């Protein structure tokens, strides 16, 4: 099996509760972000935008913002969920808001811009995995309020948050619910 195929098959979501508190270097984060910039993009719109909460102070501020937003927008407040919302940025070595900048000329359909941004995140995820940095993408409804915490450009939308951190030990083997033969039609 090729190295890239092995990397793809061994990549896993690694959650903040699994992070060991080790620092992620700025050089590693820049390498991860640079890999995003090489994602496929129709008409070269390159719609991905990333807001990096790297310092402890910025992650604590994000934690407070998300917690307060949850408390003021949730229909029914769960103390367990509130604690989780508050803990995730603090457990992470870095949090990145995944944003998409819509092409103002709308030269491509919006779904293609979302897909290109998702491919950029996949590039990041594979690079992070290669560097033994865990991550996972979360898209809570709280993402729709990020513009109240930081500035977003006209036409820019937050699609979710990447939580990142170093972890100990091996990751579990991957599981799929079906094989490719059942998901493929040949003509």
N, C-alpha and C positions, 0 to 999 in steps of 0.2 A: 504494500500500500504506500502511496506517495506521502510525503511529509504533510502536504496541504490537506489531503484526504484524512489523514490521522488527526490533524489539528481540528478539522471540522467535526469529526466524529467524537472527539474527546472534550470539546467545549461544553461547559455547563453553566447554568445560572448559579452564582454563588451569592448568598444573601448576607446583608449586613450583620446579622447575628453570628455568622461564621467568620467574620473578619477578625484578625488577630491584633489590630491596633498599630501595626507597623506602618511607617511612613512610605508613601509612594513618591519617588523623585519627580521633580519637574521635567527632567529629561525623558523619563518613561512616559509621562502624560503627553508630552509633545510628540513623542514617537507614535503613541496611540492616536492622537488627534490627526497627525499627518497621514496616517493610513486611511482615515475617514475621507480625506480630500481626494482620494483616488477611486472613489466609488463611481460606478456608471451613472451618467446623468444625461438625459435627453436634451439636446440643444445646448448642452454645457451650461445649464442654469445654475448648477451647483447650489441647490437650495438649503443645504445643511448649515445650521448655525448652532454653536455650542456655548453655553454659559457655564463657566467652570467655578465651582465653589470649592476652593482648594485650602484656604486657611481655616484654622479651627474657628476663628471669629466668624467668617462668612458662613460656615456650616452651622454654627450655633444660631446665627441670625435667620438662616433658612429654616432651621428647626422651629424656632419661635414663630416665624411667619406661617409655616404650614400648620402648626398646632393651633394658632389663633384662628386661622382661616377655617380649619376643620370645625372648631367650636362654634364659629359664627355662621357656617353654611350647612352643616349637617342637619338633616331632618330629625334624626334620632342620634344622640351622642352616645357613643360607646367609650367608656374609659380605657378599655383594652386597645381599641383602635387609636384613640388619642395618644396613648403612650407610644404605640408603634410608629405613628406619624412623627412624633417628636424624637424618638430614638434613632431612626434610620440615618439621618444626616450626621448624628453624633457618633454612631458606630462606624461610619465610613471614613476612609482616608481622603476621599474626594467624592463630590456629587456633581454631575454634569446635567444641566437642563438641555434636553434635545429639542431644538427648535427648527422650524422650517420657514424659510423666507419665500413666500409665493412670488413667482415671476410677475412683475407688475404688468407686463404685456400679455400675460396668460397665453404664452406661445405653446405651452403644453398643458394637458389636463392636470388638475390638482392631484389626482391619485398618483400620477407619475412623479410628482415632486415629493409626495409622502414616501413612495417606494424608493426613490433615490436616497432620501434621508435614512430610511431603514437599512438600505445597503451600506451606507456610510457607517451606521452603528454596527452592522455585522463585521465590517472591516476592523472597527475598533475592538469589538469583542474578541475576534480571532487574535489580534495583536496583543491585547491584554492577557489572553489565555496563554499565549506563547511566553509572555513575560512573568507568568505565575501570579497574575493579578486577577482577582475575581471581580465579577460585575453582574449586575442584573438591571433590566429595564422595567420600570414601573410607570404606569400611566393612570394615576389616580385622578379623579375629577378636580382635585386641588391644582393640577397643572394649569387649568383654565384661569387661575387667578394670579399666575406668576407675574404678569404685567403690573400688578399692584406692589410688587416687591422690588423688581428691577425693570429697567427700560427695555422694551422690545420695539423694534422698528415697525413702521407701517407695513402691514401685510405679513408680519412675522407671528407664528403660532408655536406654542409649546406643545410638543407631542408626548412628553414624559420626562422622567428622570433616570439617569444612570447612576447607580450606587456602586462604588468601587472600593476595594480593599484587598490587602494581602491576606492569605489564608494558610493554614497548616494542613498537612496531610493530603492524601490522594482524594480525587473526586470520584463519585460513584460512576459506574458504567452507565452508558446511555441506553434508553429503552424507546422503542417506537411501537405504536399501536398496530401497525400493519407494514407490509413490505411494499417495495416500489412496484412490483408486478400488479398488485391490486389497485394502484393509484395511477397506472399508466395505460393509455390506449395507443396502439400502434396502427397506422394506416398505410 
